[in-house]
Amino acid sequence: MKKTIIVTLLLLCVHQLAEASLITFSDRTIFEKYGTISENYGFEDFSNKPYDGDHFWVLPRDWTSHGITYYGIDNIILPPNLGTFRLASNALIQNSPYGFNLIIDTSAKYTLFGIDLGYGNIAPGDYTSMDLFIWTNISYYRFNNLELPRTPKMNFFGFALDNNEFFTKISTTTPDIPTSFRIVSDNITLGHYTSPEIVPEPTTLLLLGFGISTALLHKIFL
């Protein structure tokens, strides 16, 4: 009886996920096999520029580059090995403890989005989770309590869309966090999904396991 219930629930989830058309990845290598990559930006071009701040680069609040507008918050590019962030390469923080906002160029109708994320503190302390929000031209998805490693480690989060959906905005929130917390972003990838026979990897199903209820319940058709 238990096996029958589990199989029924699994089939229901698979059906709902196929209908929702959002597929997630935790492995960048696998993610990149399922489409054509148009942008993969790691902020390395700043290495040849003089610093704007105290050993980092300060950018405008609404800064656009490589298909993304980093919206609404001061943007800072950090170099490797700076302070407690200990980054392996250049990376971006939006200078707020409450997360980030990325507006995606809709003219290209991107159906692949990937990003490496971690967290850093400008003071002692630990905080390792965030809520992730994904907007498309027709839908909205939410994933709660995604775990982040402390830099220099980073986790990859990748997403693919089908059924005529494309990405319009990505944002995060980090509720009840210390003010010293910053989300660190790197290797932001945009492209186009081209493989309709894609099968989610096992770790992807685990990711969807804790996000599926909110992703499905919060899906809103505009």
Backbone as CSV, one residue per row, in Angstrom:
resi,resn,N_x,N_y,N_z,CA_x,CA_y,CA_z,C_x,C_y,C_z
1,MET,0.824,-1.200,0.000,0.000,0.000,0.000,0.866,1.261,0.000
2,LYS,1.912,1.279,0.871,2.797,2.436,0.948,3.500,2.677,-0.381
3,LYS,3.961,1.583,-1.026,4.645,1.707,-2.307,3.713,2.316,-3.355
4,THR,2.443,1.882,-3.347,1.473,2.409,-4.311,1.279,3.904,-4.114
5,ILE,1.186,4.342,-2.857,1.001,5.758,-2.560,2.198,6.568,-3.017
6,ILE,3.425,6.048,-2.730,4.653,6.760,-3.117,4.752,6.901,-4.626
7,VAL,4.463,5.818,-5.350,4.530,5.858,-6.812,3.496,6.839,-7.363
8,THR,2.293,6.825,-6.790,1.245,7.737,-7.250,1.649,9.186,-7.038
9,LEU,2.194,9.501,-5.860,2.627,10.861,-5.577,3.766,11.283,-6.490
10,LEU,4.704,10.369,-6.759,5.818,10.684,-7.643,5.325,10.987,-9.049
11,LEU,4.404,10.187,-9.546,3.854,10.425,-10.884,3.120,11.753,-10.937
12,LEU,2.404,12.080,-9.868,1.706,13.354,-9.808,2.675,14.512,-9.846
13,CYS,3.775,14.398,-9.092,4.788,15.455,-9.072,5.431,15.631,-10.431
14,VAL,5.766,14.506,-11.088,6.384,14.579,-12.409,5.445,15.258,-13.388
15,HIS,4.150,14.890,-13.318,3.163,15.517,-14.203,3.081,17.020,-13.959
16,GLN,3.046,17.416,-12.679,2.942,18.826,-12.347,4.175,19.591,-12.777
17,LEU,5.361,18.980,-12.600,6.597,19.651,-12.992,6.673,19.836,-14.496
18,ALA,6.234,18.818,-15.233,6.246,18.940,-16.689,5.316,20.064,-17.124
19,GLU,4.182,20.166,-16.423,3.229,21.210,-16.752,3.794,22.592,-16.426
20,ALA,4.532,22.667,-15.286,5.090,23.947,-14.869,6.235,24.399,-15.762
21,SER,6.914,23.468,-16.411,7.936,23.706,-17.427,9.258,24.235,-16.890
22,LEU,9.441,24.334,-15.581,10.709,24.767,-15.002,11.492,23.558,-14.542
23,ILE,12.725,23.434,-15.018,13.611,22.333,-14.643,14.831,22.925,-13.957
24,THR,15.268,22.312,-12.858,16.396,22.837,-12.095,17.604,21.922,-12.206
25,PHE,18.784,22.503,-12.020,20.058,21.793,-12.078,20.936,22.218,-10.910
26,SER,21.723,21.305,-10.407,22.731,21.635,-9.407,24.144,21.383,-9.925
27,ASP,24.267,20.931,-11.166,25.566,20.638,-11.776,25.707,21.469,-13.051
28,ARG,26.691,22.351,-13.082,26.855,23.241,-14.235,27.196,22.476,-15.511
29,THR,28.014,21.443,-15.411,28.410,20.685,-16.603,27.198,20.066,-17.285
30,ILE,26.310,19.480,-16.499,25.092,18.894,-17.062,24.188,19.980,-17.631
31,PHE,24.036,21.060,-16.884,23.212,22.191,-17.320,23.615,22.678,-18.703
32,GLU,24.909,22.828,-18.941,25.389,23.398,-20.201,25.216,22.458,-21.390
33,LYS,24.894,21.191,-21.147,24.662,20.246,-22.239,23.274,20.389,-22.848
34,TYR,22.393,21.081,-22.172,21.001,21.129,-22.589,20.603,22.469,-23.176
35,GLY,21.496,23.063,-23.939,21.138,24.305,-24.593,22.346,24.984,-25.187
36,THR,22.110,26.155,-25.741,23.160,26.987,-26.313,23.421,28.148,-25.366
37,ILE,24.667,28.272,-24.908,25.037,29.319,-23.958,25.375,30.594,-24.725
38,SER,24.701,31.685,-24.378,24.946,32.980,-25.016,25.844,33.874,-24.176
39,GLU,25.689,33.824,-22.855,26.473,34.653,-21.941,26.933,33.793,-20.768
40,ASN,28.181,34.006,-20.357,28.695,33.373,-19.143,29.680,34.356,-18.528
41,TYR,29.169,35.239,-17.703,29.926,36.407,-17.265,30.434,36.231,-15.839
42,GLY,31.758,36.354,-15.682,32.392,36.196,-14.377,33.087,37.437,-13.869
43,PHE,32.828,38.610,-14.469,33.352,39.897,-13.995,34.877,40.006,-14.089
44,GLU,35.489,39.159,-14.900,36.954,39.159,-14.969,37.508,40.372,-15.700
45,ASP,36.684,41.047,-16.495,37.175,42.232,-17.204,37.535,43.376,-16.260
46,PHE,37.088,43.310,-15.016,37.431,44.365,-14.056,38.871,44.245,-13.550
47,SER,39.494,43.132,-13.766,40.847,42.929,-13.246,41.852,43.919,-13.806
48,ASN,41.583,44.471,-14.993,42.502,45.425,-15.618,42.126,46.880,-15.350
49,LYS,41.155,47.110,-14.444,40.703,48.464,-14.161,41.153,48.893,-12.767
50,PRO,41.387,50.186,-12.564,41.733,50.665,-11.221,40.537,50.552,-10.285
51,TYR,40.806,50.344,-9.007,39.733,50.237,-8.031,38.987,51.560,-7.893
52,ASP,37.662,51.466,-7.676,36.851,52.643,-7.373,36.712,52.849,-5.873
53,GLY,36.844,51.787,-5.108,36.718,51.856,-3.656,37.984,51.346,-3.001
54,ASP,37.854,50.916,-1.778,38.995,50.403,-1.017,39.243,48.947,-1.407
55,HIS,39.982,48.763,-2.488,40.327,47.423,-3.003,39.114,46.687,-3.577
56,PHE,38.172,47.414,-4.175,37.075,46.793,-4.910,36.559,47.808,-5.919
57,TRP,35.624,47.368,-6.768,35.063,48.225,-7.808,33.611,48.544,-7.471
58,VAL,33.258,49.818,-7.493,31.904,50.265,-7.176,31.183,50.617,-8.476
59,LEU,29.971,50.089,-8.648,29.207,50.268,-9.879,27.913,51.003,-9.595
60,PRO,27.266,51.523,-10.630,25.976,52.194,-10.426,24.918,51.239,-9.877
61,ARG,23.877,51.803,-9.306,22.794,50.986,-8.742,22.082,50.161,-9.813
62,ASP,21.787,50.750,-10.934,21.126,50.019,-12.024,22.147,49.822,-13.135
63,TRP,22.946,48.796,-12.982,24.070,48.534,-13.883,23.725,47.368,-14.801
64,THR,23.919,47.555,-16.106,23.578,46.525,-17.094,24.836,46.002,-17.769
65,SER,24.941,44.676,-17.848,26.073,44.052,-18.540,25.712,42.615,-18.900
66,HIS,26.044,42.216,-20.117,25.883,40.829,-20.566,24.466,40.296,-20.338
67,GLY,23.469,41.101,-20.693,22.092,40.634,-20.666,21.386,40.737,-19.327
68,ILE,22.046,41.311,-18.312,21.470,41.409,-16.972,21.564,42.855,-16.496
69,THR,20.498,43.358,-15.891,20.540,44.621,-15.151,20.506,44.295,-13.661
70,TYR,21.543,44.731,-12.955,21.655,44.513,-11.518,20.967,45.704,-10.856
71,TYR,19.765,45.469,-10.348,18.797,46.541,-10.152,18.634,46.937,-8.684
72,GLY,18.588,48.240,-8.431,18.033,48.773,-7.209,18.933,48.877,-6.000
73,ILE,20.113,48.277,-6.048,21.014,48.265,-4.894,22.424,48.554,-5.402
74,ASP,23.263,49.159,-4.546,24.658,49.392,-4.929,25.339,48.080,-5.306
75,ASN,26.010,48.090,-6.448,26.700,46.900,-6.937,28.200,47.041,-6.704
76,ILE,28.817,45.995,-6.188,30.246,46.015,-5.890,30.875,44.744,-6.441
77,ILE,31.968,44.900,-7.181,32.760,43.754,-7.649,33.930,43.570,-6.686
78,LEU,34.035,42.371,-6.129,35.116,42.054,-5.207,36.209,41.286,-5.935
79,PRO,37.491,41.589,-5.668,38.590,40.832,-6.261,38.878,39.570,-5.439
80,PRO,39.737,38.701,-5.933,40.098,37.497,-5.168,40.776,37.852,-3.844
81,ASN,40.555,36.973,-2.862,41.284,37.005,-1.590,41.103,38.281,-0.795
82,LEU,39.949,38.930,-0.932,39.693,40.145,-0.180,39.014,39.813,1.145
83,GLY,39.647,40.163,2.242,39.064,40.029,3.571,38.508,38.652,3.858
84,THR,37.344,38.634,4.513,36.741,37.367,4.916,36.022,36.650,3.779
85,PHE,35.886,37.313,2.609,35.204,36.668,1.478,36.078,35.596,0.830
86,ARG,37.387,35.812,0.776,38.361,34.800,0.310,37.990,34.206,-1.055
87,LEU,37.597,35.044,-1.979,37.128,34.569,-3.277,38.270,34.030,-4.125
88,ALA,37.949,33.070,-4.978,38.942,32.526,-5.903,39.074,33.381,-7.150
89,SER,38.044,34.176,-7.477,38.073,35.041,-8.662,37.131,36.218,-8.401
90,ASN,37.108,37.175,-9.322,36.194,38.307,-9.171,34.748,37.815,-9.023
91,ALA,33.984,38.497,-8.197,32.567,38.154,-8.014,31.822,39.411,-7.584
92,LEU,30.492,39.346,-7.661,29.662,40.517,-7.390,28.854,40.345,-6.116
93,ILE,28.748,41.444,-5.349,27.747,41.515,-4.299,26.882,42.742,-4.560
94,GLN,25.609,42.637,-4.234,24.759,43.826,-4.178,24.714,44.225,-2.710
95,ASN,25.103,45.451,-2.427,25.482,45.841,-1.076,24.274,46.026,-0.155
96,SER,23.617,44.892,0.114,22.480,44.858,1.021,22.425,43.464,1.619
97,PRO,22.042,43.343,2.876,21.913,42.000,3.455,20.668,41.257,2.989
98,TYR,19.804,41.902,2.217,18.491,41.329,1.930,18.395,40.615,0.586
99,GLY,19.516,40.416,-0.099,19.467,39.666,-1.337,19.764,40.523,-2.551
100,PHE,19.341,40.060,-3.735,19.646,40.785,-4.965,18.463,40.756,-5.909
101,ASN,18.529,41.632,-6.921,17.526,41.700,-7.980,18.232,41.732,-9.327
102,LEU,17.904,40.795,-10.182,18.477,40.726,-11.525,17.339,40.818,-12.541
103,ILE,17.385,41.835,-13.385,16.413,41.981,-14.467,17.052,41.447,-15.741
104,ILE,16.379,40.512,-16.399,16.952,39.826,-17.555,16.415,40.438,-18.846
105,ASP,17.305,40.641,-19.788,16.938,41.179,-21.100,15.889,40.277,-21.744
106,THR,14.696,40.811,-21.952,13.609,39.988,-22.504,13.635,39.904,-24.028
107,SER,14.406,40.768,-24.663,14.416,40.737,-26.130,15.004,39.441,-26.664
108,ALA,15.915,38.839,-25.909,16.540,37.588,-26.344,15.736,36.354,-25.942
109,LYS,14.753,36.505,-25.067,13.894,35.408,-24.621,14.718,34.215,-24.125
110,TYR,15.551,34.486,-23.137,16.426,33.441,-22.600,15.622,32.374,-21.858
111,THR,15.950,31.122,-22.130,15.287,29.997,-21.483,16.244,29.154,-20.648
112,LEU,17.487,29.585,-20.560,18.459,29.005,-19.628,19.000,30.119,-18.744
113,PHE,19.076,29.856,-17.450,19.707,30.785,-16.511,20.488,29.977,-15.496
114,GLY,21.747,30.372,-15.277,22.568,29.711,-14.274,23.385,30.724,-13.496
115,ILE,23.721,30.376,-12.248,24.471,31.302,-11.399,25.170,30.523,-10.284
116,ASP,26.387,30.947,-9.944,27.091,30.419,-8.781,26.842,31.360,-7.613
117,LEU,26.433,30.804,-6.473,26.095,31.624,-5.315,26.751,31.104,-4.050
118,GLY,27.185,32.024,-3.233,27.676,31.726,-1.893,27.342,32.903,-1.001
119,TYR,27.853,32.896,0.213,27.641,34.051,1.065,28.947,34.413,1.756
120,GLY,29.071,35.695,2.065,30.217,36.188,2.806,29.754,37.114,3.906
121,ASN,30.551,37.232,4.932,30.247,38.124,6.045,31.337,39.180,6.170
122,ILE,30.910,40.405,6.447,31.877,41.453,6.721,32.113,41.581,8.224
123,ALA,31.529,40.652,8.979,31.761,40.550,10.419,31.563,39.087,10.803
124,PRO,32.046,38.650,11.962,31.879,37.247,12.347,30.419,36.830,12.400
125,GLY,30.170,35.561,12.080,28.808,35.044,12.127,28.523,34.155,10.936
126,ASP,27.457,33.385,11.039,27.076,32.468,9.978,25.591,32.597,9.680
127,TYR,25.279,32.533,8.396,23.879,32.477,7.959,23.896,31.879,6.565
128,THR,23.154,30.810,6.343,23.420,30.033,5.133,22.182,29.664,4.327
129,SER,21.118,30.444,4.366,19.974,30.084,3.530,19.353,31.330,2.915
130,MET,18.614,31.087,1.824,17.945,32.182,1.129,16.685,31.634,0.481
131,ASP,15.764,32.526,0.130,14.613,32.193,-0.705,14.872,32.761,-2.096
132,LEU,14.611,31.959,-3.111,14.875,32.349,-4.493,13.564,32.492,-5.248
133,PHE,13.441,33.598,-6.002,12.228,33.886,-6.771,12.594,33.981,-8.251
134,ILE,11.782,33.355,-9.083,12.000,33.371,-10.528,10.727,33.867,-11.198
135,TRP,10.871,34.927,-11.989,9.755,35.430,-12.789,9.997,35.096,-14.256
136,THR,8.928,34.722,-14.949,8.987,34.515,-16.397,7.913,35.382,-17.051
137,ASN,7.819,35.272,-18.357,6.805,36.054,-19.070,5.385,35.631,-18.729
138,ILE,5.205,34.414,-18.169,3.848,33.962,-17.852,3.689,33.406,-16.441
139,SER,4.783,33.232,-15.698,4.686,32.511,-14.431,5.613,33.091,-13.374
140,TYR,5.502,32.537,-12.169,6.311,32.926,-11.020,6.595,31.669,-10.211
141,TYR,7.853,31.460,-9.813,8.252,30.289,-9.051,9.032,30.732,-7.816
142,ARG,8.884,29.991,-6.734,9.583,30.328,-5.494,10.180,29.069,-4.880
143,PHE,11.430,29.179,-4.415,12.104,28.100,-3.701,12.555,28.633,-2.346
144,ASN,12.136,27.973,-1.285,12.437,28.434,0.058,13.641,27.713,0.664
145,ASN,14.391,28.448,1.489,15.438,27.872,2.334,16.501,27.106,1.547
146,LEU,16.973,27.692,0.469,18.091,27.100,-0.271,19.380,27.362,0.503
147,GLU,20.154,26.323,0.697,21.384,26.467,1.477,22.513,27.022,0.621
148,LEU,23.294,27.896,1.224,24.457,28.487,0.567,25.713,28.158,1.355
149,PRO,26.822,27.891,0.648,28.097,27.720,1.348,28.754,29.069,1.599
150,ARG,29.647,29.093,2.531,30.421,30.308,2.766,31.561,30.360,1.763
151,THR,31.769,31.549,1.187,32.855,31.695,0.218,34.194,31.378,0.885
152,PRO,35.146,30.792,0.128,35.212,30.760,-1.336,34.382,29.665,-2.015
153,LYS,33.721,28.798,-1.272,32.873,27.796,-1.902,31.629,28.474,-2.472
154,MET,31.140,27.922,-3.583,29.930,28.442,-4.227,29.094,27.240,-4.685
155,ASN,27.782,27.382,-4.643,26.869,26.376,-5.198,26.312,26.873,-6.523
156,PHE,26.117,25.945,-7.442,25.520,26.285,-8.730,24.016,26.067,-8.679
157,PHE,23.278,27.036,-9.222,21.831,26.925,-9.382,21.509,27.196,-10.847
158,GLY,20.947,26.198,-11.521,20.625,26.341,-12.929,19.156,26.051,-13.185
159,PHE,18.598,26.716,-14.197,17.178,26.577,-14.506,16.975,26.577,-16.014
160,ALA,16.028,25.766,-16.470,15.648,25.724,-17.882,14.139,25.841,-17.990
161,LEU,13.689,26.511,-19.046,12.260,26.700,-19.298,11.887,26.139,-20.664
162,ASP,10.663,25.642,-20.742,10.120,25.162,-22.002,8.713,25.754,-22.143
163,ASN,7.989,25.323,-23.152,6.585,25.719,-23.348,6.423,27.226,-23.503
164,ASN,7.326,27.825,-24.273,7.231,29.248,-24.630,7.412,30.209,-23.462
165,GLU,7.979,29.730,-22.353,8.330,30.617,-21.247,9.759,31.120,-21.412
166,PHE,10.026,32.323,-20.916,11.400,32.817,-20.841,11.555,33.662,-19.584
167,PHE,12.803,33.800,-19.128,13.084,34.475,-17.867,12.965,35.991,-18.011
168,THR,12.437,36.631,-16.955,12.368,38.085,-16.921,13.056,38.677,-15.691
169,LYS,13.067,37.962,-14.577,13.657,38.505,-13.355,14.019,37.376,-12.404
170,ILE,15.137,37.548,-11.694,15.556,36.638,-10.632,15.837,37.484,-9.399
171,SER,15.338,37.066,-8.251,15.649,37.795,-7.029,15.737,36.835,-5.856
172,THR,16.323,37.330,-4.756,16.420,36.543,-3.538,15.999,37.390,-2.347
173,THR,15.594,36.716,-1.295,15.440,37.353,0.003,16.140,36.494,1.040
174,THR,16.574,37.129,2.097,17.271,36.428,3.178,16.676,36.906,4.498
175,PRO,15.546,36.318,4.915,14.845,36.817,6.111,15.626,36.583,7.390
176,ASP,15.481,37.506,8.326,16.054,37.373,9.672,17.559,37.153,9.653
177,ILE,18.256,37.979,8.910,19.694,37.795,8.768,20.446,38.910,9.470
178,PRO,21.704,38.666,9.827,22.531,39.758,10.355,22.874,40.751,9.251
179,THR,23.075,42.006,9.620,23.345,43.034,8.614,24.692,42.857,7.934
180,SER,25.535,42.003,8.461,26.858,41.789,7.848,26.834,40.785,6.707
181,PHE,25.697,40.153,6.469,25.577,39.084,5.475,25.486,39.658,4.066
182,ARG,26.201,39.048,3.104,26.097,39.422,1.695,26.061,38.166,0.832
183,ILE,25.133,38.112,-0.120,25.129,37.042,-1.120,26.146,37.398,-2.200
184,VAL,26.947,36.418,-2.585,27.988,36.599,-3.592,27.579,35.855,-4.855
185,SER,27.663,36.536,-6.011,27.243,35.968,-7.298,28.433,35.894,-8.246
186,ASP,28.477,34.838,-9.050,29.542,34.716,-10.039,29.060,33.840,-11.195
187,ASN,29.762,33.966,-12.325,29.537,33.112,-13.501,28.040,33.046,-13.863
188,ILE,27.495,34.214,-14.175,26.071,34.311,-14.487,25.864,33.951,-15.962
189,THR,25.030,32.948,-16.184,24.907,32.314,-17.495,23.506,32.482,-18.059
190,LEU,23.437,32.849,-19.331,22.177,32.942,-20.058,22.280,32.149,-21.349
191,GLY,21.179,31.573,-21.769,21.195,30.830,-23.025,19.809,30.368,-23.403
192,HIS,19.780,29.408,-24.312,18.513,28.905,-24.841,18.469,27.381,-24.749
193,TYR,17.425,26.913,-24.156,17.180,25.485,-23.956,16.809,24.831,-25.293
194,THR,17.477,23.695,-25.584,17.241,23.078,-26.895,17.023,21.573,-26.841
195,SER,16.837,20.984,-25.659,16.722,19.537,-25.578,15.443,19.125,-24.861
196,PRO,14.375,18.848,-25.607,13.107,18.513,-24.958,13.109,17.183,-24.241
197,GLU,14.121,16.325,-24.487,14.165,15.025,-23.812,14.923,15.086,-22.503
198,ILE,15.190,16.265,-21.975,15.965,16.412,-20.754,15.313,15.671,-19.588
199,VAL,16.144,14.965,-18.800,15.689,14.274,-17.596,16.446,14.862,-16.410
200,PRO,15.758,15.362,-15.382,16.458,15.956,-14.242,17.377,14.965,-13.556
201,GLU,18.544,15.430,-13.140,19.488,14.604,-12.397,18.939,14.324,-11.015
202,PRO,19.451,13.283,-10.301,18.929,12.961,-8.965,19.013,14.125,-7.991
203,THR,20.131,14.876,-8.006,20.246,16.005,-7.088,19.240,17.085,-7.426
204,THR,18.866,17.174,-8.699,17.840,18.130,-9.086,16.502,17.771,-8.448
205,LEU,16.180,16.470,-8.425,14.932,16.048,-7.815,14.924,16.338,-6.327
206,LEU,16.099,16.220,-5.671,16.182,16.569,-4.269,15.929,18.045,-4.071
207,LEU,16.490,18.883,-4.947,16.263,20.321,-4.868,14.789,20.630,-5.031
208,LEU,14.158,19.970,-5.985,12.740,20.210,-6.206,11.905,19.686,-5.048
209,GLY,12.432,18.692,-4.326,11.695,18.115,-3.219,11.306,19.134,-2.186
210,PHE,12.225,20.043,-1.834,11.868,21.033,-0.830,11.300,22.281,-1.452
211,GLY,11.374,22.422,-2.778,10.844,23.616,-3.407,9.535,23.402,-4.127
212,ILE,9.164,22.127,-4.327,8.047,21.846,-5.222,6.739,22.446,-4.723
213,SER,6.493,22.372,-3.406,5.210,22.868,-2.917,5.081,24.358,-3.152
214,THR,6.122,25.124,-2.838,6.033,26.562,-3.032,6.107,26.917,-4.502
215,ALA,6.913,26.170,-5.278,7.032,26.486,-6.700,5.712,26.299,-7.404
216,LEU,4.969,25.233,-7.013,3.709,24.962,-7.673,2.575,25.823,-7.118
217,LEU,2.543,25.995,-5.795,1.476,26.771,-5.205,1.571,28.247,-5.503
218,HIS,2.833,28.728,-5.727,3.023,30.150,-5.991,3.111,30.468,-7.471
219,LYS,2.897,29.475,-8.317,2.914,29.765,-9.729,1.687,30.600,-10.098
220,ILE,1.895,31.741,-10.663,0.809,32.659,-10.993,0.806,32.923,-12.490
221,PHE,-0.297,32.724,-13.137,-0.411,32.990,-14.548,-0.923,34.407,-14.719
222,LEU,-0.142,35.248,-15.461,-0.481,36.656,-15.603,-1.506,36.867,-16.730
